[in-house]
Amino acid sequence: MNGKKLSYLFAGLTILFWGTAASAFKLTLEHLSNVQLLAWASLFSTVVLLFIILLTNKWEELRKLTWKKALPSLYLGLLNPFAYYLILFKAYDLLPAQVAQPLNFIWPLVLVLLSVPILGEKITAKGVLALLVSFVGVILISSEGNITNIDIKSPFGVFLALSSTIVWALYWILNLKHTGVDPAIRLFVNFTFATIFSFGLGIFVDGFWNINLNWLGGALYVGCFEMGLTFFLWLKALSLAESKAKLSNIIYLVPFLSLIFIHFILGENIYWTTIAGLIIIVSSILYQQISSSKQKS
């Protein structure tokens, strides 16, 4: 199988696994707290990434990793997965999955916004328009089907879901400066630090060690198929792709696929406002990206 076909195979698996993630979050959070899920999923993800490093013959490269090169992973791991998933899991705990998942998906637009002060990039009028239009999508999704009399049932949950996009976007901006380390090794070190942070936080959380062993399987699934393995598959897909931009666009299938799983696995009746809001947000992202690529060409 050539590189192009492999890139689409890895991308397809990524979309499938990330499409199931929202349902896995909700099911597992019925039995584990957000801190418990973060800690155990981070640990399982770290183990998975270590196996990937061993299977891809990168152990020697990991062994020779200097503290200077590993140090950025200390703060990157604090951002993602630690802070990002700590916030996101709490948002899923407070909101229906069909609300939390699409709200979390506005991060590409937040990335554009944060790139202005951090990277010194300029935001165009079309970029501002995309942000404003996406805000309409956020309102629709947050209304949970009651657009005529908007009464957001969990404002704090909505706030957390939107806040997670800031953490995620900030992580990717800072990640651009952390080069010279193999992506799989970088992810492994990030998750190692995040695991330490998570279990450290657990010391101060009542009932942290009261674990239902049956539901550690949920944390294992999240650690493998939302985090470790799937992160690696996506990075591998991008590295093999002939056009990273074109391949990246298919990731916008994830929230739509996720709604199917949410409906059939969780039994949530999907609101028309969720679908409409999601279409508006994804359209705004694609509009901004197309406008940006035309301006550069």
N, C-alpha and C positions, 0 to 999 in steps of 0.2 A: 504494500500500500504506500503510495507516494505521500509527500509531506502535506500537500493540499487536502487530500482525502482524510489524512490523519487529523489535521487541524479541525476539520468539520466534525469528525467523529468525537474528538475530545470536547469540542464546543457543544455538540449535541448532548453528551453525557452531563456536561456542566449545567446546561439549561434544565435537563430532567431533574438532576439532584437539587438544584436551587429552587426548582418549581415545587418540590415537596417540602422545602425547609419550613415555610410558614405553618403548615399543618403539624409538622414535627415539633415546632416550638410550642404551639398551643397545647398539644396532647401532653408533652412532657412537663410543661409549667403547671399542669393540674396537680402534679405530684412533687415537683421540685421547685424551690424558690429560684429567682433569677440568679442569685449568687451561687447557689448549688449547681445549677445548670451551666453557668459560665465556668466554674472551676473544673468540673468533671469533663465537660466538653473540650475545654482547653487542654486538659491532661491527655485525653484520648487523641486529640488532634496532634499533640506533640509526639506521641508514640507513633502515630501513622506517618508523620513527616520523617521521623527517624528511620522507619522502615524504608521509605522512599529513597532517602539518602543512601542507605546501605545497598538497596537494590540497583541504584544508578551509579554505584561505585564512586560516591562522593565523600566517603567517610574520611579519607586522607585530607581532603580539602577542608572539611569541618574541623578536623583535629588541628590543622595548622592555622585556623582562624585566630587572628590576633585580637586582643582586647580592644584595641583602637578601632578595628573594623566592626567588632560586635557591639560596641557602645551605643551606636544609633538605634539598635534594636531595643535598647532599654526604654527609650521614650516612645519609639514606634510601637512596641508591644504594649505600652501603657495606653496608647491611643486605640490600637486595634491588635488583638481582639479585646483587651480588658475593658476600656471605657465604652467602646462602641457596643459590644454585646451586652454589657451590664445595663446600659440605657435601653437598648433595643428589646431585650428580654422583658424588662419591666413594662415597656410599651405594649408588648404582646400580652402581658399578664392583665393589662387594664382595658385593652381594646379588642374588638372582634378581629380575627386574622385578616379579613378582607379590607379592614380599614388600616391597620398597622402596616401591612405589606406595601400597598401602593404609596402611602405617605413616605415611607422610607426610600422610595424609588426616585425622589426628586433630587438625589445627591448630585447627578451630573450638572444640574443648574446651580446648585450651591457651590460646586467646584469652580464653575465659571466666576461666580461672585467673589469667592475667596481668593481667586487667582489675581484679582485686581490689587489688593493691598499687599499680598505676600510675594507674588511673582512680578508685580509691576505691569501686568497685562492690562490692556484697555478693553472695556466692555462697550459693545456697540449698541446702537438704538434697538436693533433687532434682538440683541441679547436681553436688554431690559424688557422688551415686549414679551419675549418668551417667559421671563420670570413672572411678569404680571399675569399672563395667561395661565401659567401653571398654578398660580395662587387660586384661580377660579376652580381648578381641578381639586386643590386641597380642600376648599370649602365644600365642594360637592361630596367628596369622599367622607369628610368629617360629619356631614349631616346625617349619615346612615339612613338614607332613603327618605328623609323628611325635609325636603328642600323648601317647602312652603312655610314651615315653622321650625327654623333651624334651632335645635337644642342639643348642643354637643354633650353627650353623656359623660365623657371623661376628658375634660380639657387638659388635665395633666398628662393623660396618655397620649393625646395628640401632640402636646408640647414635647414629650420625650421622643416620639417617633420622628418629629421634625428635627429635634436636637441631634439625634443619631446621625442624620445626614451631614451635619456640620463636622462631627468627629470623623466620619468616614472620608469626607472630602479633604479635610485637613491632613489626615493620614496619607492620602495619595499624593498630595502636594509635597509634603515633607519626604515621602518615599522617593521622589524624583532625585533628591540630593544624596540618597544613600545608594551609591553605585559601587561596583567592584566586587560584589559578593553574589554568588550564585543564588537565584531566586528561591530555590528549595531550601538552601541553608539559611537564607535570611528569614524565611517564614518559620523555620524550625526554631531559630533563636528568638524571634518575636513571640512565638507561642510558649517557649520555655519561660521567658520572663513573665508573660501574662499568666501562666499557670501559678508561678510563685506569688504574683500579686493577688490572684484570685483566692488561693488557699490562705494567704495572709489576711485578706479581708474577712474570710470565713471565720477566723478566730473570734472576731467581734460580732458575729451574727448568731443570735439565739437559734438553736435547733439545726445548725449547719450540718452536724454529723448524724442527724436523724435521717438516714437514707433508706429508702425503699429500693432494695437491690434490683427488683424487677424493672424499676423505672430508670436505673442506670443505663439500660439499653437505649432509652430515648436520648440520653446524653451522649452515648456512644455513636448513635446515628447522626446527631447534630455535629459532633466532633469530626466524624469522617466525611459526611456528605453535604454539610454546609460549610465546614471549615477546611481542615487539612487536605484531604484527597482532592476535593473539588477546586480549592484554590490552586493546587498544583496542576490539575487538568486544564484549568483556564489559562494559566501562565504558559503551559505547554502548547495549547491551541494557538495562542497569540504568537509564540515564537516560531511556529511552523507555517503560519498564515502568509499568503502572498500579499494580502492587503489587510493590515490590522484594523483599519478604519471600517472596512466592510464587515469583517468578522465581528467586530465589537457591536455593530448595530443589531445583530441577531439576539443579543442578550436581552433586548426589550421584549422578547417573547416570554421571558420568565414570569412577570407579574400576571400575564393572561393565563399561562399554564397553571400558575399557582392558584388562581381563582377556581379552576376546575377541580383541583385536589381539595381546596378548602370546602367546596360545595359537597363533594362526594365523600370525603373522609371525615370532615368536621360536622357536616350537615348544616352549614350556614346557608341560608337563603341569600343569594347574592343580590344586593340592591342595584337598581339601575343607576343610581348616583355613583356607585363604586366603579362601574364599567365606564360611564361617561367621564368621570373625573380622571380615571386612569388613561383613557384615550387622549384627553386634553393634555395631561402631563407628558405622556410619551411623545405626542405630536409636537409639543413645545420643545422638548429635548432635541428631537430630530431636526426641527426647524432651526434651532440655534446652531446645531452642529453643521448643517448644510450651509447656513449663512456664513459661519466662521470659515469653512473650507473654501468657499467661493472667494472670500475676502483675501485669503492667503495665496490663492492661485493667480 
